[in-house]
Amino acid sequence: MSDDISIWTLKKMPMQEVIQYIEQNSTPAYRARMAKINQADYERLPSEQAQDKLAAAISKMSEQEYTDYLLELVDE
């Protein structure tokens, strides 16, 4: 899924850059799961709204949950 980036680099990036990285380097299924919505619903969202959903979901995650998602992203 990703291009040789570390989880620590992602964690230091501004949220909007992380969202863009996720959008460019993950599957729709991963993004929908991360946003905690159905994949079909996620795929119907305009790009900006999908990014907003991701940002909102991330802001509600515990540090451990966020770390787990990022680890999954960089390990793929």
Backbone atoms as SQL, in Angstrom:
CREATE TABLE atoms (id INTEGER PRIMARY KEY, chain TEXT, resi INTEGER, resn TEXT, atom TEXT, x REAL, y REAL, z REAL);
INSERT INTO atoms VALUES
  (1, 'A', 1, 'MET', 'N', 0.799, -1.202, 0.000),
  (2, 'A', 1, 'MET', 'CA', 0.000, 0.000, 0.000),
  (3, 'A', 1, 'MET', 'C', 0.844, 1.271, 0.000),
  (4, 'A', 2, 'SER', 'N', 2.019, 1.267, 0.585),
  (5, 'A', 2, 'SER', 'CA', 2.727, 2.520, 0.773),
  (6, 'A', 2, 'SER', 'C', 4.092, 2.534, 0.102),
  (7, 'A', 3, 'ASP', 'N', 4.685, 3.720, 0.030),
  (8, 'A', 3, 'ASP', 'CA', 5.983, 3.931, -0.601),
  (9, 'A', 3, 'ASP', 'C', 7.057, 4.211, 0.444),
  (10, 'A', 4, 'ASP', 'N', 7.568, 3.207, 1.106),
  (11, 'A', 4, 'ASP', 'CA', 8.698, 3.339, 2.017),
  (12, 'A', 4, 'ASP', 'C', 8.664, 4.586, 2.898),
  (13, 'A', 5, 'ILE', 'N', 7.634, 4.743, 3.667),
  (14, 'A', 5, 'ILE', 'CA', 7.532, 5.847, 4.618),
  (15, 'A', 5, 'ILE', 'C', 7.365, 5.221, 5.998),
  (16, 'A', 6, 'SER', 'N', 7.909, 5.856, 6.993),
  (17, 'A', 6, 'SER', 'CA', 7.806, 5.289, 8.332),
  (18, 'A', 6, 'SER', 'C', 6.564, 5.815, 9.043),
  (19, 'A', 7, 'ILE', 'N', 6.123, 5.053, 10.006),
  (20, 'A', 7, 'ILE', 'CA', 4.985, 5.472, 10.818),
  (21, 'A', 7, 'ILE', 'C', 5.319, 6.764, 11.549),
  (22, 'A', 8, 'TRP', 'N', 6.571, 6.909, 11.944),
  (23, 'A', 8, 'TRP', 'CA', 6.982, 8.114, 12.691),
  (24, 'A', 8, 'TRP', 'C', 6.910, 9.345, 11.789),
  (25, 'A', 9, 'THR', 'N', 7.262, 9.192, 10.541),
  (26, 'A', 9, 'THR', 'CA', 7.153, 10.299, 9.593),
  (27, 'A', 9, 'THR', 'C', 5.684, 10.691, 9.430),
  (28, 'A', 10, 'LEU', 'N', 4.819, 9.699, 9.287),
  (29, 'A', 10, 'LEU', 'CA', 3.388, 9.980, 9.153),
  (30, 'A', 10, 'LEU', 'C', 2.842, 10.695, 10.384),
  (31, 'A', 11, 'LYS', 'N', 3.256, 10.244, 11.555),
  (32, 'A', 11, 'LYS', 'CA', 2.742, 10.845, 12.785),
  (33, 'A', 11, 'LYS', 'C', 3.186, 12.298, 12.951),
  (34, 'A', 12, 'LYS', 'N', 4.303, 12.668, 12.348),
  (35, 'A', 12, 'LYS', 'CA', 4.804, 14.040, 12.457),
  (36, 'A', 12, 'LYS', 'C', 4.215, 14.964, 11.388),
  (37, 'A', 13, 'MET', 'N', 3.614, 14.390, 10.378),
  (38, 'A', 13, 'MET', 'CA', 3.052, 15.186, 9.285),
  (39, 'A', 13, 'MET', 'C', 1.765, 15.885, 9.736),
  (40, 'A', 14, 'PRO', 'N', 1.472, 17.042, 9.154),
  (41, 'A', 14, 'PRO', 'CA', 0.169, 17.676, 9.413),
  (42, 'A', 14, 'PRO', 'C', -0.964, 16.746, 8.963),
  (43, 'A', 15, 'MET', 'N', -2.081, 16.829, 9.643),
  (44, 'A', 15, 'MET', 'CA', -3.204, 15.924, 9.372),
  (45, 'A', 15, 'MET', 'C', -3.601, 15.924, 7.901),
  (46, 'A', 16, 'GLN', 'N', -3.672, 17.081, 7.262),
  (47, 'A', 16, 'GLN', 'CA', -4.098, 17.119, 5.866),
  (48, 'A', 16, 'GLN', 'C', -3.135, 16.341, 4.977),
  (49, 'A', 17, 'GLU', 'N', -1.850, 16.394, 5.273),
  (50, 'A', 17, 'GLU', 'CA', -0.879, 15.633, 4.489),
  (51, 'A', 17, 'GLU', 'C', -1.031, 14.128, 4.736),
  (52, 'A', 18, 'VAL', 'N', -1.339, 13.760, 5.971),
  (53, 'A', 18, 'VAL', 'CA', -1.576, 12.343, 6.287),
  (54, 'A', 18, 'VAL', 'C', -2.795, 11.849, 5.515),
  (55, 'A', 19, 'ILE', 'N', -3.853, 12.640, 5.519),
  (56, 'A', 19, 'ILE', 'CA', -5.077, 12.271, 4.791),
  (57, 'A', 19, 'ILE', 'C', -4.764, 12.095, 3.308),
  (58, 'A', 20, 'GLN', 'N', -4.018, 13.020, 2.733),
  (59, 'A', 20, 'GLN', 'CA', -3.654, 12.903, 1.318),
  (60, 'A', 20, 'GLN', 'C', -2.814, 11.656, 1.072),
  (61, 'A', 21, 'TYR', 'N', -1.891, 11.370, 1.970),
  (62, 'A', 21, 'TYR', 'CA', -1.065, 10.171, 1.825),
  (63, 'A', 21, 'TYR', 'C', -1.940, 8.917, 1.876),
  (64, 'A', 22, 'ILE', 'N', -2.866, 8.878, 2.810),
  (65, 'A', 22, 'ILE', 'CA', -3.772, 7.733, 2.928),
  (66, 'A', 22, 'ILE', 'C', -4.595, 7.593, 1.650),
  (67, 'A', 23, 'GLU', 'N', -5.122, 8.706, 1.159),
  (68, 'A', 23, 'GLU', 'CA', -5.925, 8.679, -0.068),
  (69, 'A', 23, 'GLU', 'C', -5.126, 8.115, -1.249),
  (70, 'A', 24, 'GLN', 'N', -3.857, 8.450, -1.331),
  (71, 'A', 24, 'GLN', 'CA', -3.033, 8.045, -2.468),
  (72, 'A', 24, 'GLN', 'C', -2.436, 6.651, -2.330),
  (73, 'A', 25, 'ASN', 'N', -2.352, 6.129, -1.110),
  (74, 'A', 25, 'ASN', 'CA', -1.592, 4.898, -0.886),
  (75, 'A', 25, 'ASN', 'C', -2.372, 3.781, -0.214),
  (76, 'A', 26, 'SER', 'N', -3.684, 3.858, -0.245),
  (77, 'A', 26, 'SER', 'CA', -4.481, 2.789, 0.361),
  (78, 'A', 26, 'SER', 'C', -5.684, 2.466, -0.517),
  (79, 'A', 27, 'THR', 'N', -6.313, 1.382, -0.189),
  (80, 'A', 27, 'THR', 'CA', -7.497, 0.951, -0.932),
  (81, 'A', 27, 'THR', 'C', -8.740, 1.645, -0.393),
  (82, 'A', 28, 'PRO', 'N', -9.796, 1.717, -1.199),
  (83, 'A', 28, 'PRO', 'CA', -11.057, 2.261, -0.694),
  (84, 'A', 28, 'PRO', 'C', -11.566, 1.480, 0.530),
  (85, 'A', 29, 'ALA', 'N', -11.337, 0.181, 0.555),
  (86, 'A', 29, 'ALA', 'CA', -11.784, -0.623, 1.696),
  (87, 'A', 29, 'ALA', 'C', -11.075, -0.187, 2.974),
  (88, 'A', 30, 'TYR', 'N', -9.777, 0.055, 2.885),
  (89, 'A', 30, 'TYR', 'CA', -9.003, 0.510, 4.040),
  (90, 'A', 30, 'TYR', 'C', -9.521, 1.873, 4.513),
  (91, 'A', 31, 'ARG', 'N', -9.704, 2.804, 3.579),
  (92, 'A', 31, 'ARG', 'CA', -10.160, 4.145, 3.938),
  (93, 'A', 31, 'ARG', 'C', -11.554, 4.119, 4.553),
  (94, 'A', 32, 'ALA', 'N', -12.438, 3.305, 4.013),
  (95, 'A', 32, 'ALA', 'CA', -13.789, 3.196, 4.574),
  (96, 'A', 32, 'ALA', 'C', -13.741, 2.615, 5.978),
  (97, 'A', 33, 'ARG', 'N', -12.915, 1.609, 6.159),
  (98, 'A', 33, 'ARG', 'CA', -12.782, 1.002, 7.492),
  (99, 'A', 33, 'ARG', 'C', -12.220, 2.015, 8.475),
  (100, 'A', 34, 'MET', 'N', -11.234, 2.768, 8.038),
  (101, 'A', 34, 'MET', 'CA', -10.630, 3.783, 8.890),
  (102, 'A', 34, 'MET', 'C', -11.656, 4.875, 9.227),
  (103, 'A', 35, 'ALA', 'N', -12.481, 5.239, 8.261),
  (104, 'A', 35, 'ALA', 'CA', -13.508, 6.260, 8.472),
  (105, 'A', 35, 'ALA', 'C', -14.732, 5.704, 9.190),
  (106, 'A', 36, 'LYS', 'N', -14.732, 4.395, 9.376),
  (107, 'A', 36, 'LYS', 'CA', -15.811, 3.695, 10.078),
  (108, 'A', 36, 'LYS', 'C', -17.166, 3.836, 9.383),
  (109, 'A', 37, 'ILE', 'N', -17.125, 3.707, 8.046),
  (110, 'A', 37, 'ILE', 'CA', -18.361, 3.686, 7.274),
  (111, 'A', 37, 'ILE', 'C', -18.292, 2.568, 6.241),
  (112, 'A', 38, 'ASN', 'N', -19.441, 2.221, 5.718),
  (113, 'A', 38, 'ASN', 'CA', -19.553, 1.194, 4.692),
  (114, 'A', 38, 'ASN', 'C', -18.756, 1.605, 3.457),
  (115, 'A', 39, 'GLN', 'N', -18.068, 0.650, 2.842),
  (116, 'A', 39, 'GLN', 'CA', -17.231, 0.957, 1.684),
  (117, 'A', 39, 'GLN', 'C', -18.033, 1.577, 0.550),
  (118, 'A', 40, 'ALA', 'N', -19.196, 1.046, 0.261),
  (119, 'A', 40, 'ALA', 'CA', -20.008, 1.595, -0.829),
  (120, 'A', 40, 'ALA', 'C', -20.392, 3.042, -0.538),
  (121, 'A', 41, 'ASP', 'N', -20.738, 3.334, 0.712),
  (122, 'A', 41, 'ASP', 'CA', -21.069, 4.714, 1.094),
  (123, 'A', 41, 'ASP', 'C', -19.842, 5.609, 0.958),
  (124, 'A', 42, 'TYR', 'N', -18.693, 5.101, 1.372),
  (125, 'A', 42, 'TYR', 'CA', -17.456, 5.876, 1.274),
  (126, 'A', 42, 'TYR', 'C', -17.137, 6.205, -0.181),
  (127, 'A', 43, 'GLU', 'N', -17.262, 5.223, -1.036),
  (128, 'A', 43, 'GLU', 'CA', -16.929, 5.414, -2.450),
  (129, 'A', 43, 'GLU', 'C', -17.863, 6.392, -3.152),
  (130, 'A', 44, 'ARG', 'N', -19.079, 6.577, -2.624),
  (131, 'A', 44, 'ARG', 'CA', -20.026, 7.530, -3.213),
  (132, 'A', 44, 'ARG', 'C', -19.740, 8.971, -2.802),
  (133, 'A', 45, 'LEU', 'N', -18.938, 9.161, -1.761),
  (134, 'A', 45, 'LEU', 'CA', -18.664, 10.513, -1.277),
  (135, 'A', 45, 'LEU', 'C', -17.743, 11.270, -2.229),
  (136, 'A', 46, 'PRO', 'N', -17.987, 12.558, -2.398),
  (137, 'A', 46, 'PRO', 'CA', -17.019, 13.376, -3.133),
  (138, 'A', 46, 'PRO', 'C', -15.686, 13.343, -2.374),
  (139, 'A', 47, 'SER', 'N', -14.598, 13.533, -3.069),
  (140, 'A', 47, 'SER', 'CA', -13.267, 13.426, -2.477),
  (141, 'A', 47, 'SER', 'C', -13.109, 14.279, -1.220),
  (142, 'A', 48, 'GLU', 'N', -13.536, 15.522, -1.271),
  (143, 'A', 48, 'GLU', 'CA', -13.382, 16.417, -0.123),
  (144, 'A', 48, 'GLU', 'C', -14.166, 15.909, 1.089),
  (145, 'A', 49, 'GLN', 'N', -15.369, 15.416, 0.847),
  (146, 'A', 49, 'GLN', 'CA', -16.189, 14.896, 1.940),
  (147, 'A', 49, 'GLN', 'C', -15.586, 13.607, 2.503),
  (148, 'A', 50, 'ALA', 'N', -15.037, 12.774, 1.638),
  (149, 'A', 50, 'ALA', 'CA', -14.382, 11.544, 2.092),
  (150, 'A', 50, 'ALA', 'C', -13.185, 11.881, 2.976),
  (151, 'A', 51, 'GLN', 'N', -12.420, 12.884, 2.564),
  (152, 'A', 51, 'GLN', 'CA', -11.279, 13.318, 3.374),
  (153, 'A', 51, 'GLN', 'C', -11.735, 13.873, 4.719),
  (154, 'A', 52, 'ASP', 'N', -12.839, 14.597, 4.722),
  (155, 'A', 52, 'ASP', 'CA', -13.400, 15.119, 5.976),
  (156, 'A', 52, 'ASP', 'C', -13.818, 13.989, 6.901),
  (157, 'A', 53, 'LYS', 'N', -14.417, 12.944, 6.321),
  (158, 'A', 53, 'LYS', 'CA', -14.823, 11.776, 7.123),
  (159, 'A', 53, 'LYS', 'C', -13.601, 11.103, 7.750),
  (160, 'A', 54, 'LEU', 'N', -12.549, 10.953, 6.959),
  (161, 'A', 54, 'LEU', 'CA', -11.311, 10.362, 7.481),
  (162, 'A', 54, 'LEU', 'C', -10.747, 11.204, 8.616),
  (163, 'A', 55, 'ALA', 'N', -10.660, 12.499, 8.399),
  (164, 'A', 55, 'ALA', 'CA', -10.113, 13.395, 9.426),
  (165, 'A', 55, 'ALA', 'C', -10.939, 13.343, 10.703),
  (166, 'A', 56, 'ALA', 'N', -12.260, 13.336, 10.560),
  (167, 'A', 56, 'ALA', 'CA', -13.133, 13.273, 11.738),
  (168, 'A', 56, 'ALA', 'C', -12.939, 11.961, 12.491),
  (169, 'A', 57, 'ALA', 'N', -12.851, 10.861, 11.752),
  (170, 'A', 57, 'ALA', 'CA', -12.660, 9.549, 12.397),
  (171, 'A', 57, 'ALA', 'C', -11.310, 9.489, 13.097),
  (172, 'A', 58, 'ILE', 'N', -10.277, 10.006, 12.456),
  (173, 'A', 58, 'ILE', 'CA', -8.938, 9.994, 13.052),
  (174, 'A', 58, 'ILE', 'C', -8.922, 10.825, 14.330),
  (175, 'A', 59, 'SER', 'N', -9.599, 11.966, 14.311),
  (176, 'A', 59, 'SER', 'CA', -9.587, 12.836, 15.482),
  (177, 'A', 59, 'SER', 'C', -10.260, 12.180, 16.691),
  (178, 'A', 60, 'LYS', 'N', -11.115, 11.201, 16.453),
  (179, 'A', 60, 'LYS', 'CA', -11.814, 10.503, 17.540),
  (180, 'A', 60, 'LYS', 'C', -11.101, 9.227, 17.982),
  (181, 'A', 61, 'MET', 'N', -10.058, 8.828, 17.247),
  (182, 'A', 61, 'MET', 'CA', -9.347, 7.585, 17.567),
  (183, 'A', 61, 'MET', 'C', -8.413, 7.772, 18.753),
  (184, 'A', 62, 'SER', 'N', -8.222, 6.689, 19.470),
  (185, 'A', 62, 'SER', 'CA', -7.178, 6.694, 20.490),
  (186, 'A', 62, 'SER', 'C', -5.827, 6.679, 19.776),
  (187, 'A', 63, 'GLU', 'N', -4.795, 7.046, 20.477),
  (188, 'A', 63, 'GLU', 'CA', -3.454, 7.030, 19.891),
  (189, 'A', 63, 'GLU', 'C', -3.098, 5.624, 19.412),
  (190, 'A', 64, 'GLN', 'N', -3.482, 4.613, 20.181),
  (191, 'A', 64, 'GLN', 'CA', -3.164, 3.233, 19.818),
  (192, 'A', 64, 'GLN', 'C', -3.908, 2.805, 18.553),
  (193, 'A', 65, 'GLU', 'N', -5.168, 3.162, 18.453),
  (194, 'A', 65, 'GLU', 'CA', -5.943, 2.805, 17.256),
  (195, 'A', 65, 'GLU', 'C', -5.357, 3.485, 16.014),
  (196, 'A', 66, 'TYR', 'N', -5.014, 4.760, 16.139),
  (197, 'A', 66, 'TYR', 'CA', -4.407, 5.500, 15.024),
  (198, 'A', 66, 'TYR', 'C', -3.081, 4.855, 14.629),
  (199, 'A', 67, 'THR', 'N', -2.275, 4.522, 15.616),
  (200, 'A', 67, 'THR', 'CA', -0.991, 3.864, 15.364),
  (201, 'A', 67, 'THR', 'C', -1.197, 2.537, 14.648),
  (202, 'A', 68, 'ASP', 'N', -2.182, 1.770, 15.078),
  (203, 'A', 68, 'ASP', 'CA', -2.459, 0.474, 14.451),
  (204, 'A', 68, 'ASP', 'C', -2.829, 0.642, 12.972),
  (205, 'A', 69, 'TYR', 'N', -3.661, 1.629, 12.672),
  (206, 'A', 69, 'TYR', 'CA', -4.019, 1.876, 11.271),
  (207, 'A', 69, 'TYR', 'C', -2.794, 2.280, 10.458),
  (208, 'A', 70, 'LEU', 'N', -1.966, 3.153, 11.019),
  (209, 'A', 70, 'LEU', 'CA', -0.772, 3.582, 10.290),
  (210, 'A', 70, 'LEU', 'C', 0.200, 2.420, 10.092),
  (211, 'A', 71, 'LEU', 'N', 0.344, 1.589, 11.098),
  (212, 'A', 71, 'LEU', 'CA', 1.211, 0.421, 10.957),
  (213, 'A', 71, 'LEU', 'C', 0.720, -0.485, 9.837),
  (214, 'A', 72, 'GLU', 'N', -0.565, -0.691, 9.789),
  (215, 'A', 72, 'GLU', 'CA', -1.149, -1.499, 8.713),
  (216, 'A', 72, 'GLU', 'C', -0.842, -0.882, 7.353),
  (217, 'A', 73, 'LEU', 'N', -0.961, 0.432, 7.264),
  (218, 'A', 73, 'LEU', 'CA', -0.711, 1.139, 6.019),
  (219, 'A', 73, 'LEU', 'C', 0.745, 0.990, 5.575),
  (220, 'A', 74, 'VAL', 'N', 1.683, 1.216, 6.467),
  (221, 'A', 74, 'VAL', 'CA', 3.100, 1.170, 6.084),
  (222, 'A', 74, 'VAL', 'C', 3.625, -0.249, 5.926),
  (223, 'A', 75, 'ASP', 'N', 2.948, -1.218, 6.541),
  (224, 'A', 75, 'ASP', 'CA', 3.403, -2.610, 6.450),
  (225, 'A', 75, 'ASP', 'C', 2.922, -3.312, 5.186),
  (226, 'A', 76, 'GLU', 'N', 1.924, -2.760, 4.529),
  (227, 'A', 76, 'GLU', 'CA', 1.372, -3.413, 3.330),
  (228, 'A', 76, 'GLU', 'C', 2.319, -3.290, 2.160);
